Amino acid sequence: MKIFTIADVPDDLAHAWLQHLRDFDTANPGCHFQVMADAPTMTLIDIIETIQVHPDLELQAILERKSTGCGGS
């Protein structure tokens, strides 16, 4: 199943929202999130800080990660 969500999140809550997605992703192997952001009011440095979640995803891992669907292997 694919679920599409558009989240209108204030800049100061964007990191918390992304961390929430990462926590769900980590707790449920096989799930995969593709996230896009429209952040015209944020600087590049702010955007980079916002997308730094734990556990870390290396940039290369983000670019190479393949979608297997939730529950896939």
N, C-alpha and C positions, 0 to 999 in steps of 0.2 A: 504494500500500500504506500502511496505517496501522499503526504500531507503538505499542503502549501500554506505558509503563514506569512503574512506581512505584519511586522511589528513596528508600530510607531513608538519608538523609545527615545526619551530624552538622552542627550549625549552623556550625561553623568550616570545613566543607568545602563548604557550599552554594554559595558564590560560585564556587569552582573548578569545580563541576559545571555551573553555569549558563554559565560562560565556555566550558567544553568544548562545550556545546550550541551556543553562539553561534559558536564557531570553525567547527564543522561546518556550520552554517547559512550562514556567510559563504563558505566554500570550495565550497559546492554550491548555486548559485543555483537557485531553484525549490523548495527544501525549506522547510518551514514548521513551526515548533514552537509548540505551545500548552502553556504551563506553568502549573500551579496549585501552590500551596504551602500546607501546613498548618504554621504556625510559631507555636504557642502560647507557646513559651518565648522568642521574640524580640520586641524592641521594634519599633515602626514604623520608627524610625531605622535599626535594624540590618537590617530587611527591605529598606529603600530602598537601603542601602549594598550589600547582597548582590546585588540585581538590577541594579546598575550594571555593565554589561558593555561590552566594546569589540569592534568599533565600536559606538558608542552607538546606542540606539534611543530616539527621542523618545517621550514618553508618548503623544502623538497618533498616532505611527506604530504604536505597539503596539496602540492601540485600533482603528485603522482598517485594519490589515493584513489582506488577504484571503488565504484559503487557496487555493493553486493546486496543491498536491501536489508532491512531489519530482519534478523534471524538467519541471514545467510552466512556462508563461511568464507 
